[in-house]
Amino acid sequence: SSSSSSSSWCSEEAARNALDFFVAHNLQHYESKKHISDVFASSSASSSSSSVSSPVSRLSPFVRFGQISPRTVYWKIKDQESQGIVSPSSVRTILRRLVWRDLAMFQTLHFPHMLTQQPVRTHYEHQPWPGSLNVEWVKKWQRGQTGYPMVDAAMRELWHTGWMHQSMRMLVASFLVEVLGIDWREGHRWFHHTLVDQDPAINAMMWQNAGRSGVDQWNFKLDPTSNYQDPHGTYVRRWVNELEQLPNKYLFTPWRAPSSVLEECGVVLGSSYPHRVVQDIEHAQHVATNALIQHRNQIQGKSSAGKAAVMEDEGEEERKDKRGGNLDEMIDDEGYDMVYLSKEDTFVRVFTRRELRKGATTTGKLPPSSSSHGQLADEEGGGHEKKNKKSKNVKEKNKNKNKNRRKTSKGDSVHLQQQERLEAKKQRQQKKRAKALHAKFKEKTRGKLNARSREDLED
């Protein structure tokens, strides 16, 4: 049954059975199919023969409430590896995810305030959220009524079962923060209220990172219109059944379907299924990012007017960070954020997304008001998309680029070339250091661990 509830996660026996089933049937497929969102595909009578069920373990509620130990799970998996049943590379991700719990608890040890929704990057406490005035957007997100089928499917599954696939958690979190421009704390509260495996440390770590204010900012963007996590559409059809008759071609983007297809499938956008809350995703992402960039620029005091505005709004005393240092010292000279370690009484630099480090708006001027953050698609549907609009925008963009290039003086061109050479040199040095670090790591482990991904060696 797809209506799994918390009653499925209520005993140690159920925990052991779930672990045994996972190891016997899903572990060998985990690495290659862990992104699949539908855990019920193979058990549904309505599923097609080509549907694929997600191999994830769904052990998180058991681990959360102590019905099974993380050590038990770890050694059960390692036993399979030592017996040659699975390869070391096929269990790398599952073992790394298993220790996320410990990582989250480690972070709360050093940053206990993160458990009370206070940012680890304390200077992000008052960052602006372009979508904060759109209260209805939060409700639509919570109830799976955003007009984006993958997002809606995940949020409806959470509401009905108390559980959601890890990749879908990241998708809906990214959508709330990056697209809707809504404070990550809204998502944190909702997950705390609805998840059966809700862990205070993990929930705080995930949402802080999604909201860019945690130790490790998410350095990726997830496409809510992609079918990567639901290649056959079984997941969307299960939870967004008002779209179940749509062909796969339009299932994830119903606004692109011709009127005849929508009519034939009984779909009326704006009635049987909602319009998209935001029509231009890319524009909305730029607005949300630029709002934070401008906030950082003010903190850094890159313009005297910006610095004065911050001081006038907050006052000199309030501007002093609670955990040490002035706010304009919380970003170093290279644009990296600094966080305070109270136990060591020191500041450390943490990973900061490149577009934030550059300290400039990403795509020129963008409307600052929340009303322009995303445009409501109240006239979409019927397949009458303005296909030439994108082409026109691209042409206009290229025209402006060429115009700006002509205006650039020879001196400016030389300066730009020097900057490019310096940047290229810096990148070569970084690659060289990463290569040396990798070689050192390889020598130290003596082949005990398989090749690590490059992300493990980055800053």
C-alpha positions in Angstrom: 0.0 0.0 0.0 1.2 3.5 -0.8 -0.4 4.9 2.3 2.4 3.9 4.6 2.1 5.5 8.0 4.1 5.8 11.2 2.7 2.5 12.4 5.1 0.8 10.0 8.0 2.1 12.1 7.1 1.0 15.6 9.2 -2.0 16.7 12.7 -3.4 16.8 11.5 -6.5 14.9 10.2 -4.3 12.1 13.6 -2.5 12.1 15.5 -5.8 11.8 13.2 -7.0 9.1 13.6 -3.8 7.1 17.4 -4.0 7.4 17.4 -7.7 6.3 15.2 -6.9 3.3 17.3 -3.9 2.3 20.5 -5.9 2.4 19.1 -8.9 0.6 17.2 -7.1 -2.2 18.2 -3.4 -2.6 21.8 -2.9 -1.4 23.3 -4.1 -4.6 21.2 -1.6 -6.6 21.5 1.3 -4.2 24.4 3.1 -5.8 23.0 3.1 -9.3 19.3 3.7 -8.5 19.4 5.7 -5.3 18.0 8.7 -7.1 14.7 7.0 -7.9 11.9 8.6 -5.9 9.1 6.0 -6.0 9.6 3.3 -3.3 6.2 1.6 -4.1 6.6 1.2 -7.9 7.2 -2.5 -8.0 4.3 -3.3 -5.5 1.7 -1.3 -7.3 -0.8 -3.1 -9.6 -1.1 0.0 -11.7 2.6 0.3 -12.3 4.0 -0.5 -15.7 6.4 -3.3 -16.3 9.1 -0.8 -17.0 8.6 1.1 -13.7 11.5 1.0 -11.3 11.2 1.0 -7.5 13.6 3.0 -5.4 16.2 0.8 -3.5 16.5 3.2 -0.5 16.3 1.5 2.9 13.7 3.7 4.7 15.6 2.9 7.9 15.8 6.5 9.1 12.8 6.4 11.4 14.1 3.3 13.1 17.6 4.9 13.6 16.0 8.2 14.7 14.1 6.5 17.6 16.7 3.9 18.6 14.9 0.8 17.3 18.1 -0.1 15.5 21.6 1.2 16.0 23.6 2.9 13.2 26.5 0.6 14.1 24.2 -2.4 13.4 23.4 -1.1 10.0 27.0 -0.2 9.3 28.4 -3.6 10.1 25.6 -5.5 8.3 26.6 -3.6 5.2 30.3 -4.1 5.8 29.7 -7.8 6.2 28.2 -8.0 2.7 31.2 -6.1 1.4 33.8 -8.4 3.2 32.0 -11.5 1.8 32.3 -10.1 -1.7 28.5 -9.9 -2.1 28.8 -6.2 -2.9 31.7 -4.1 -4.0 33.2 -1.3 -1.9 32.2 1.2 -4.5 28.6 0.1 -4.4 28.2 0.9 -0.6 30.2 4.1 -0.5 27.2 6.4 -0.6 25.0 4.5 1.8 27.8 4.5 4.4 28.5 8.1 3.9 24.8 9.0 4.4 24.8 6.9 7.5 27.3 9.2 9.2 25.4 12.3 8.3 23.6 11.9 11.6 26.9 12.0 13.4 28.0 15.0 11.3 24.8 16.9 12.2 25.3 16.2 15.9 28.9 17.2 15.7 27.8 20.6 14.2 25.2 21.1 17.0 28.0 20.6 19.5 29.9 23.5 18.1 26.9 25.6 17.0 24.1 24.8 19.5 22.2 27.9 18.5 21.4 26.2 15.1 18.8 24.1 17.0 16.8 27.2 17.7 16.7 28.3 14.0 19.6 30.8 14.4 22.0 30.7 11.5 25.5 29.2 11.8 26.6 32.1 9.7 25.3 34.7 12.2 25.6 37.6 9.7 22.8 35.9 7.7 20.3 36.4 10.5 18.6 39.3 8.7 19.1 38.3 5.1 16.2 39.4 2.9 13.8 36.9 1.5 12.1 38.1 -1.7 9.1 35.7 -1.3 8.5 36.4 2.4 5.4 38.4 1.8 3.7 35.6 -0.2 2.1 33.7 2.6 0.0 31.8 0.1 3.1 30.4 -1.5 4.1 28.7 1.8 0.7 27.1 2.1 0.8 25.9 -1.5 4.2 24.4 -1.0 3.1 22.7 2.2 0.1 21.1 0.6 1.6 20.2 -2.8 -0.2 22.8 -4.8 2.7 24.7 -6.4 1.8 23.7 -10.0 5.1 21.8 -10.3 4.2 18.0 -10.3 7.5 16.7 -8.8 7.4 19.2 -6.0 3.7 18.6 -5.4 4.1 14.8 -5.4 6.9 14.9 -2.8 5.0 17.3 -0.5 1.8 15.2 -0.7 3.7 12.1 0.1 5.2 13.8 3.2 1.7 14.9 4.3 0.1 11.5 3.9 3.0 9.2 5.1 5.4 11.3 7.2 8.3 10.3 5.0 10.0 11.4 1.8 12.9 10.3 -0.3 16.2 12.0 0.5 16.6 13.4 -3.0 13.0 14.8 -2.9 13.7 16.5 0.4 16.5 18.3 -1.3 14.4 19.2 -4.3 11.5 20.7 -2.3 13.9 22.5 0.0 15.8 24.0 -3.0 12.5 25.0 -4.5 11.3 26.8 -1.4 14.5 28.7 -0.9 16.0 29.2 -4.4 12.8 29.6 -6.4 10.1 30.9 -4.1 12.7 33.0 -2.1 11.1 32.0 1.2 13.0 31.8 4.5 14.4 28.4 5.1 13.0 28.4 8.6 9.5 27.9 7.2 10.7 24.6 5.7 12.5 23.7 8.8 9.3 24.1 10.9 7.2 22.2 8.4 9.6 19.2 8.3 9.8 19.3 12.1 6.0 19.0 12.2 5.5 16.3 9.5 8.5 14.0 9.2 8.3 10.7 11.1 12.1 10.5 11.1 12.5 14.2 12.2 15.9 14.5 13.9 16.5 18.0 15.4 20.2 18.0 14.4 19.8 16.6 10.8 16.8 18.8 10.2 18.6 21.9 11.3 21.8 21.0 9.3 19.8 20.3 6.1 17.7 23.4 6.2 20.6 25.7 7.2 22.7 24.4 4.3 19.7 24.8 1.9 19.2 28.4 3.2 22.9 29.2 2.6 23.4 30.0 6.3 24.8 26.6 7.4 28.4 25.3 7.5 28.2 23.8 4.0 26.1 25.8 1.6 24.4 23.7 -1.1 26.4 24.3 -4.3 23.8 23.0 -6.7 20.4 23.8 -8.1 17.7 21.1 -8.7 15.3 21.3 -11.6 11.7 20.8 -10.5 10.7 20.0 -14.1 13.2 17.1 -14.6 12.0 13.5 -14.7 15.4 12.2 -13.6 14.1 10.9 -10.2 10.9 9.6 -11.8 11.8 8.3 -15.3 8.5 6.5 -15.9 6.2 9.0 -14.1 4.9 6.4 -11.5 5.8 8.7 -8.6 4.0 11.8 -9.9 0.9 9.7 -11.0 0.7 8.1 -7.6 0.6 11.4 -5.7 -0.7 13.9 -8.2 -3.4 11.6 -9.6 -5.2 14.5 -11.3 -2.5 14.3 -13.9 -2.3 10.5 -14.2 -3.7 10.5 -17.7 -1.1 12.8 -19.1 1.6 11.3 -21.3 5.1 11.4 -19.9 6.1 14.1 -22.3 3.9 16.6 -20.5 3.5 15.0 -17.1 6.2 17.1 -15.4 5.4 20.3 -17.4 1.6 20.2 -18.0 1.6 23.9 -19.0 3.3 22.8 -22.2 0.6 20.4 -23.2 -1.6 21.4 -26.1 -5.2 22.2 -25.3 -6.4 19.0 -27.1 -4.2 16.8 -24.9 -5.2 18.6 -21.7 -8.9 18.2 -22.6 -8.5 14.6 -23.5 -6.8 13.9 -20.2 -9.4 15.8 -18.2 -6.9 18.4 -17.0 -7.9 22.0 -16.5 -5.0 24.2 -15.4 -6.1 26.5 -12.7 -9.1 24.3 -11.8 -8.4 20.6 -11.6 -4.6 21.3 -11.2 -3.1 24.6 -10.1 -1.2 27.1 -12.2 2.5 27.4 -11.4 3.2 29.7 -8.5 6.3 31.0 -10.3 6.5 31.0 -14.1 10.1 32.0 -14.7 12.3 29.8 -12.5 15.6 31.2 -13.6 14.6 34.8 -13.0 13.3 33.9 -9.5 16.6 32.2 -8.7 18.5 35.2 -9.7 16.3 37.5 -7.6 16.8 35.3 -4.5 20.5 35.1 -5.0 20.9 38.8 -5.7 19.0 39.7 -2.5 21.6 37.8 -0.5 24.5 39.3 -2.5 23.3 42.8 -1.8 23.0 42.0 1.9 26.6 40.7 1.9 27.7 43.8 0.1 26.2 46.0 2.7 27.8 43.9 5.5 31.2 44.2 3.8 30.7 47.9 3.5 31.6 47.9 -0.2 29.9 51.2 -0.5 29.8 53.8 2.3 26.1 54.3 1.7 25.4 50.5 2.2 27.5 50.4 5.4 25.8 53.5 6.7 22.4 52.0 6.0 23.2 48.9 7.9 24.4 50.8 10.9 21.4 53.2 10.8 19.0 50.3 10.7 20.5 48.2 13.4 22.6 50.5 15.5 26.3 50.0 16.4 25.6 47.8 19.4 23.1 45.6 17.6 25.6 45.3 14.7 28.0 43.6 17.1 27.7 39.9 16.5 26.4 37.9 19.5 29.2 35.3 19.2 32.1 37.7 18.6 33.3 40.1 16.0 31.8 42.9 14.0 29.4 41.9 11.2 31.7 43.5 8.6 34.5 41.2 9.8 32.4 38.1 9.2 33.4 37.9 5.5 37.1 37.7 4.7 39.0 39.5 2.0 38.4 36.7 -0.5 34.6 36.8 0.0 34.4 33.7 2.2 32.1 33.6 5.2 33.6 33.3 8.7 31.9 31.4 11.5 32.8 31.5 15.2 33.8 28.4 17.2 33.0 29.2 20.8 34.8 26.2 22.3 38.1 27.3 20.5 37.3 31.0 20.7 38.3 31.5 17.1 36.9 32.2 13.7 37.2 29.8 10.7 36.5 30.2 7.1 33.7 28.1 5.6 32.8 27.2 2.0 30.9 30.0 0.3 29.3 29.8 -3.1 31.3 31.4 -5.9 28.6 33.9 -7.0 28.4 35.1 -3.4 32.2 35.5 -3.2 32.2 37.6 -6.3 30.1 40.2 -4.5 28.2 41.4 -7.5 24.7 40.9 -8.8 24.5 37.8 -11.1 22.6 39.2 -14.0 22.4 42.9 -13.9 19.4 44.8 -12.4 16.5 42.8 -11.1 13.3 44.1 -9.5 13.8 44.4 -5.7 10.1 44.0 -4.7 8.7 40.7 -3.7 5.8 41.1 -6.0 8.2 40.8 -9.0 10.0 37.8 -7.6 8.0 35.4 -9.7 5.1 36.0 -12.1 1.9 34.0 -11.5 1.1 32.0 -14.6 -2.5 32.8 -14.7 -2.8 32.5 -18.5 -0.8 29.3 -19.0 -2.1 26.0 -20.4 -3.4 25.0 -23.7 0.1 24.7 -25.2 0.0 28.4 -26.3 3.5 29.1 -25.0 5.2 32.0 -26.5 8.1 30.0 -28.0 9.6 33.1 -29.7 9.8 34.9 -26.3 12.9 33.0 -25.2 14.5 33.5 -28.6 13.7 37.2 -28.5 15.2 37.5 -25.0 18.4 35.7 -26.1 18.8 38.0 -29.2 18.3 41.0 -27.0 20.8 39.7 -24.5 23.4 39.1 -27.2 22.7 42.5 -28.7 23.3 44.2 -25.3 26.5 42.1 -24.8 27.9 43.2 -28.2 26.9 46.8 -27.4 28.8 46.7 -24.1 31.8 45.1 -25.8 32.0 48.0 -28.2 31.9 50.5 -25.4 34.8 48.8 -23.6 38.0 50.7 -23.9 41.3 49.2 -24.9 42.6 49.8 -21.4 39.7 48.0 -19.9 40.3 45.1 -22.3 43.9 44.8 -21.2 42.8 44.9 -17.5 40.2 42.2 -18.2 42.8 40.0 -19.9 45.1 40.4 -16.9 42.3 39.4 -14.6 41.5 36.3 -16.7 45.2 35.3 -16.7 45.4 35.7 -12.9 42.1 33.7 -12.5 43.5 30.9 -14.8 46.7 30.8 -12.8 44.8 30.6 -9.6 42.7 27.7 -10.9 45.9 25.9 -12.0 47.3 26.3 -8.5 44.1 25.0 -6.9 44.2 21.9 -9.2 47.8 21.3 -8.3 47.1 21.5 -4.6 44.1 19.2 -5.0 46.2 16.7 -6.9 48.9 16.8 -4.2 46.3 16.4 -1.5 44.7 13.5 -3.4 48.1 11.8 -3.8 48.8 12.3 -0.1 45.4 10.8 0.8 45.9 7.9 -1.5 49.3 7.1 0.0 48.0 7.5 3.6 45.0 5.1 3.0 47.2 2.7 1.0 44.2 1.7 -1.2 41.9 0.9 1.7 39.3 3.2 0.3 38.3 3.5 -3.3 38.7 6.7 -5.2 37.0 9.5 -3.5 34.9 12.0 -5.4 36.5 15.4 -6.1 34.0 17.1 -3.8 35.8 15.5 -0.8 39.0 17.3 -1.7 37.6 20.7 -2.4 37.5 23.6 0.1 
